[in-house]
Amino acid sequence: MSKSKRTTFVLSMIAVVLVCAITVVGTLAYLNDKTGELKNTFTIGKVDITLEESVLKDDGTLTNNHEIDSDKGYTPEGGTKVFGNKYKIVPDNTYPKDPQVSVQPGSEASWVFVKVEVSEKAAAVIDVAALKTQITTTYGWTELEAGVYYKQAAAVAEDAAALPLQVFASFTVKADASNAQLAALVAEGADEFIKISAYAVQKANSLDTAAKAWAAANPTSGN
């Protein structure tokens, strides 16, 4: 299928504090949890995390300033407040996207986790293997179990800058993604097809391994 015949889809993506979800409601979008309907953070102990991303410029590059805060949004000069970027996507293209978990000042040493969940329909369109390589190889997250990655974060002093932990830098739409597959995502409606959740757990003697910390942080464990 030639590029001239490929359908262009608008992808609207918003970084959120705890849960990043790309959904399809006519367009594809990262949901922003500014209404409080979803929990913004899963933290245990004295630790605080946020998630931000950079503004996508008209030339298709990022500002690299991570000025879009998931809770506060971003208001460009003379513009309207936004909570993320919009992309026009076609197959066989890579798009810049730089979600970053930030451990905030005053946080104690902690285990930081990201959980990346990809639906079957999304996996047919997004290059998941390339995304995983970015997370583990480029940005140094360690995979604990399928879809769950962690880092150890040092304590951050009250008067220090936040500690940035970038998750990935871009996403790629597969070359063989068809119009039918992209349309299937649109037809999926409001169902989440990529969800990124972030968790932080203060280090303690009883939580001396990533597995123990994850068991404490994971909501399914009852904690």
CORPE-V947207 format. One record per residue. N is the residue number from 1. RES is the residue in three letters. PHI is phi in whole degrees, -180 to 180 (NA if undefined). OMEGA is omega in radians with two decimals (* if undefined). NEAR is the number of other ideal C-beta (glycine too) atoms within 8 Angstrom. Layout:
n=N res=RES phi=PHI omega=OMEGA near=NEAR
n=N res=RES phi=PHI omega=OMEGA near=NEAR
//
This chain:
n=1 res=MET phi=NA omega=-3.11 near=6
n=2 res=SER phi=-74 omega=-3.13 near=5
n=3 res=LYS phi=-62 omega=-3.12 near=7
n=4 res=SER phi=-65 omega=-3.11 near=4
n=5 res=LYS phi=-102 omega=-3.11 near=5
n=6 res=ARG phi=-79 omega=3.09 near=10
n=7 res=THR phi=-80 omega=3.08 near=7
n=8 res=THR phi=-94 omega=3.12 near=7
n=9 res=PHE phi=-115 omega=3.12 near=12
n=10 res=VAL phi=-89 omega=-3.14 near=10
n=11 res=LEU phi=-114 omega=-3.13 near=13
n=12 res=SER phi=-107 omega=-2.99 near=12
n=13 res=MET phi=-122 omega=-3.11 near=14
n=14 res=ILE phi=-127 omega=3.06 near=15
n=15 res=ALA phi=-76 omega=3.11 near=13
n=16 res=VAL phi=-126 omega=-3.00 near=14
n=17 res=VAL phi=-63 omega=-3.10 near=12
n=18 res=LEU phi=-110 omega=-3.03 near=13
n=19 res=VAL phi=-114 omega=3.02 near=13
n=20 res=CYS phi=-105 omega=-3.13 near=14
n=21 res=ALA phi=-129 omega=2.98 near=11
n=22 res=ILE phi=-86 omega=3.10 near=14
n=23 res=THR phi=-124 omega=-3.13 near=12
n=24 res=VAL phi=-122 omega=3.08 near=15
n=25 res=VAL phi=-136 omega=-3.01 near=7
n=26 res=GLY phi=82 omega=2.98 near=4
n=27 res=THR phi=-121 omega=3.09 near=10
n=28 res=LEU phi=-93 omega=-3.07 near=13
n=29 res=ALA phi=-150 omega=2.88 near=13
n=30 res=TYR phi=-77 omega=3.07 near=13
n=31 res=LEU phi=-72 omega=3.05 near=11
n=32 res=ASN phi=-105 omega=-3.13 near=10
n=33 res=ASP phi=-93 omega=3.11 near=13
n=34 res=LYS phi=-92 omega=-3.10 near=8
n=35 res=THR phi=-90 omega=-3.13 near=4
n=36 res=GLY phi=84 omega=3.14 near=6
n=37 res=GLU phi=-72 omega=3.06 near=4
n=38 res=LEU phi=-115 omega=3.09 near=7
n=39 res=LYS phi=-69 omega=-3.10 near=6
n=40 res=ASN phi=-80 omega=-3.09 near=11
n=41 res=THR phi=-138 omega=2.97 near=10
n=42 res=PHE phi=-116 omega=3.14 near=11
n=43 res=THR phi=-131 omega=3.07 near=11
n=44 res=ILE phi=-128 omega=-3.11 near=10
n=45 res=GLY phi=90 omega=-3.09 near=10
n=46 res=LYS phi=-88 omega=3.13 near=6
n=47 res=VAL phi=-152 omega=-3.08 near=13
n=48 res=ASP phi=-134 omega=3.13 near=10
n=49 res=ILE phi=-129 omega=3.01 near=15
n=50 res=THR phi=-135 omega=3.05 near=12
n=51 res=LEU phi=-138 omega=-3.14 near=15
n=52 res=GLU phi=-128 omega=2.99 near=13
n=53 res=GLU phi=-148 omega=-3.13 near=14
n=54 res=SER phi=-86 omega=3.11 near=13
n=55 res=VAL phi=-76 omega=3.06 near=11
n=56 res=LEU phi=-85 omega=-3.11 near=10
n=57 res=LYS phi=-83 omega=-3.11 near=8
n=58 res=ASP phi=-62 omega=-3.12 near=3
n=59 res=ASP phi=-85 omega=3.08 near=4
n=60 res=GLY phi=88 omega=3.08 near=7
n=61 res=THR phi=-106 omega=-3.14 near=7
n=62 res=LEU phi=-99 omega=3.07 near=9
n=63 res=THR phi=-74 omega=-3.11 near=8
n=64 res=ASN phi=65 omega=-3.14 near=6
n=65 res=ASN phi=-108 omega=-3.14 near=6
n=66 res=HIS phi=50 omega=-3.07 near=11
n=67 res=GLU phi=-85 omega=3.10 near=9
n=68 res=ILE phi=-85 omega=3.09 near=16
n=69 res=ASP phi=-93 omega=-3.02 near=9
n=70 res=SER phi=-62 omega=-3.14 near=16
n=71 res=ASP phi=-87 omega=-3.02 near=8
n=72 res=LYS phi=-93 omega=-3.08 near=5
n=73 res=GLY phi=73 omega=-3.13 near=11
n=74 res=TYR phi=-149 omega=3.13 near=11
n=75 res=THR phi=-115 omega=3.11 near=7
n=76 res=PRO phi=-68 omega=-3.11 near=8
n=77 res=GLU phi=-57 omega=3.13 near=3
n=78 res=GLY phi=74 omega=-3.08 near=3
n=79 res=GLY phi=-114 omega=-3.14 near=7
n=80 res=THR phi=-105 omega=-3.14 near=5
n=81 res=LYS phi=-57 omega=3.11 near=7
n=82 res=VAL phi=-127 omega=3.11 near=11
n=83 res=PHE phi=-120 omega=3.11 near=10
n=84 res=GLY phi=170 omega=-3.09 near=13
n=85 res=ASN phi=-109 omega=3.08 near=12
n=86 res=LYS phi=-115 omega=-3.13 near=9
n=87 res=TYR phi=-128 omega=2.91 near=10
n=88 res=LYS phi=-99 omega=-3.03 near=8
n=89 res=ILE phi=-113 omega=3.03 near=12
n=90 res=VAL phi=-137 omega=3.11 near=11
n=91 res=PRO phi=-60 omega=3.05 near=12
n=92 res=ASP phi=63 omega=3.10 near=8
n=93 res=ASN phi=-140 omega=3.08 near=8
n=94 res=THR phi=-114 omega=-3.05 near=7
n=95 res=TYR phi=-124 omega=-3.12 near=12
n=96 res=PRO phi=-70 omega=-3.14 near=11
n=97 res=LYS phi=-160 omega=-2.97 near=11
n=98 res=ASP phi=-129 omega=3.07 near=13
n=99 res=PRO phi=-58 omega=-3.06 near=13
n=100 res=GLN phi=-140 omega=3.01 near=13
n=101 res=VAL phi=-81 omega=3.11 near=14
n=102 res=SER phi=-119 omega=3.04 near=13
n=103 res=VAL phi=-86 omega=-2.96 near=15
n=104 res=GLN phi=-82 omega=3.10 near=10
n=105 res=PRO phi=-54 omega=-3.13 near=10
n=106 res=GLY phi=91 omega=3.14 near=8
n=107 res=SER phi=-82 omega=3.06 near=16
n=108 res=GLU phi=-79 omega=3.07 near=9
n=109 res=ALA phi=-56 omega=-2.98 near=8
n=110 res=SER phi=-150 omega=2.91 near=14
n=111 res=TRP phi=-95 omega=3.12 near=15
n=112 res=VAL phi=-117 omega=-3.09 near=15
n=113 res=PHE phi=-122 omega=2.90 near=16
n=114 res=VAL phi=-126 omega=3.10 near=15
n=115 res=LYS phi=-115 omega=-3.09 near=12
n=116 res=VAL phi=-112 omega=-3.12 near=13
n=117 res=GLU phi=-116 omega=-3.09 near=10
n=118 res=VAL phi=-123 omega=3.14 near=10
n=119 res=SER phi=-74 omega=-3.12 near=11
n=120 res=GLU phi=-62 omega=-3.12 near=5
n=121 res=LYS phi=-69 omega=3.11 near=11
n=122 res=ALA phi=-68 omega=-3.12 near=13
n=123 res=ALA phi=-64 omega=3.11 near=9
n=124 res=ALA phi=-76 omega=-3.05 near=9
n=125 res=VAL phi=-114 omega=-3.09 near=11
n=126 res=ILE phi=-91 omega=3.09 near=12
n=127 res=ASP phi=-79 omega=-3.06 near=9
n=128 res=VAL phi=-69 omega=3.14 near=9
n=129 res=ALA phi=-62 omega=3.12 near=6
n=130 res=ALA phi=-67 omega=3.11 near=8
n=131 res=LEU phi=-65 omega=3.12 near=13
n=132 res=LYS phi=-63 omega=3.13 near=10
n=133 res=THR phi=-62 omega=3.08 near=9
n=134 res=GLN phi=-61 omega=-3.08 near=12
n=135 res=ILE phi=-61 omega=-3.02 near=14
n=136 res=THR phi=-87 omega=-3.04 near=12
n=137 res=THR phi=-86 omega=-3.08 near=7
n=138 res=THR phi=-75 omega=-3.02 near=9
n=139 res=TYR phi=-109 omega=2.89 near=12
n=140 res=GLY phi=73 omega=3.03 near=7
n=141 res=TRP phi=-80 omega=3.12 near=11
n=142 res=THR phi=-101 omega=3.13 near=9
n=143 res=GLU phi=-78 omega=3.12 near=9
n=144 res=LEU phi=-90 omega=3.07 near=10
n=145 res=GLU phi=-154 omega=-3.05 near=6
n=146 res=ALA phi=-54 omega=3.07 near=4
n=147 res=GLY phi=83 omega=-3.11 near=7
n=148 res=VAL phi=-117 omega=-3.10 near=12
n=149 res=TYR phi=-128 omega=-3.12 near=13
n=150 res=TYR phi=-142 omega=2.97 near=14
n=151 res=LYS phi=-139 omega=3.00 near=10
n=152 res=GLN phi=-100 omega=-3.11 near=10
n=153 res=ALA phi=-111 omega=3.08 near=13
n=154 res=ALA phi=-73 omega=3.07 near=6
n=155 res=ALA phi=-61 omega=3.13 near=6
n=156 res=VAL phi=-116 omega=-3.10 near=12
n=157 res=ALA phi=-63 omega=-3.13 near=7
n=158 res=GLU phi=-59 omega=-3.07 near=5
n=159 res=ASP phi=-99 omega=-3.13 near=4
n=160 res=ALA phi=-97 omega=3.04 near=7
n=161 res=ALA phi=-77 omega=3.08 near=4
n=162 res=ALA phi=-62 omega=3.13 near=10
n=163 res=LEU phi=-91 omega=-3.10 near=10
n=164 res=PRO phi=-85 omega=3.10 near=8
n=165 res=LEU phi=-129 omega=-3.10 near=12
n=166 res=GLN phi=-71 omega=-3.10 near=10
n=167 res=VAL phi=-94 omega=3.04 near=11
n=168 res=PHE phi=-157 omega=-3.04 near=13
n=169 res=ALA phi=-119 omega=-3.09 near=9
n=170 res=SER phi=-166 omega=3.00 near=10
n=171 res=PHE phi=-134 omega=-3.08 near=10
n=172 res=THR phi=-121 omega=3.01 near=11
n=173 res=VAL phi=-91 omega=-3.06 near=14
n=174 res=LYS phi=-58 omega=3.13 near=11
n=175 res=ALA phi=-64 omega=-3.08 near=5
n=176 res=ASP phi=-96 omega=3.07 near=5
n=177 res=ALA phi=-65 omega=-3.07 near=11
n=178 res=SER phi=-97 omega=3.04 near=8
n=179 res=ASN phi=-58 omega=-3.13 near=8
n=180 res=ALA phi=-64 omega=3.13 near=6
n=181 res=GLN phi=-68 omega=3.10 near=11
n=182 res=LEU phi=-66 omega=3.11 near=13
n=183 res=ALA phi=-65 omega=3.12 near=9
n=184 res=ALA phi=-64 omega=3.08 near=10
n=185 res=LEU phi=-67 omega=3.09 near=14
n=186 res=VAL phi=-63 omega=-3.13 near=11
n=187 res=ALA phi=-68 omega=-3.13 near=7
n=188 res=GLU phi=-68 omega=3.08 near=10
n=189 res=GLY phi=69 omega=-3.01 near=6
n=190 res=ALA phi=-88 omega=-3.14 near=6
n=191 res=ASP phi=-67 omega=3.11 near=8
n=192 res=GLU phi=-68 omega=3.07 near=11
n=193 res=PHE phi=-122 omega=2.88 near=12
n=194 res=ILE phi=-136 omega=3.12 near=13
n=195 res=LYS phi=-132 omega=3.09 near=11
n=196 res=ILE phi=-117 omega=3.12 near=13
n=197 res=SER phi=-116 omega=3.13 near=11
n=198 res=ALA phi=-118 omega=-3.10 near=15
n=199 res=TYR phi=-137 omega=3.05 near=14
n=200 res=ALA phi=-138 omega=-3.12 near=19
n=201 res=VAL phi=-131 omega=3.09 near=16
n=202 res=GLN phi=-62 omega=3.12 near=14
n=203 res=LYS phi=-69 omega=3.12 near=12
n=204 res=ALA phi=-152 omega=-3.13 near=7
n=205 res=ASN phi=-57 omega=-3.12 near=4
n=206 res=SER phi=-80 omega=3.13 near=5
n=207 res=LEU phi=-121 omega=-3.02 near=12
n=208 res=ASP phi=-97 omega=3.06 near=7
n=209 res=THR phi=-135 omega=3.12 near=6
n=210 res=ALA phi=-62 omega=-3.13 near=11
n=211 res=ALA phi=-63 omega=3.14 near=7
n=212 res=LYS phi=-67 omega=3.13 near=10
n=213 res=ALA phi=-65 omega=3.12 near=14
n=214 res=TRP phi=-66 omega=3.10 near=16
n=215 res=ALA phi=-61 omega=3.13 near=9
n=216 res=ALA phi=-75 omega=-3.06 near=11
n=217 res=ALA phi=-83 omega=-3.03 near=14
n=218 res=ASN phi=-65 omega=-3.12 near=9
n=219 res=PRO phi=-57 omega=-3.13 near=6
n=220 res=THR phi=-70 omega=3.13 near=4
n=221 res=SER phi=-82 omega=3.11 near=8
n=222 res=GLY phi=91 omega=-3.14 near=4
n=223 res=ASN phi=-96 omega=* near=8
//
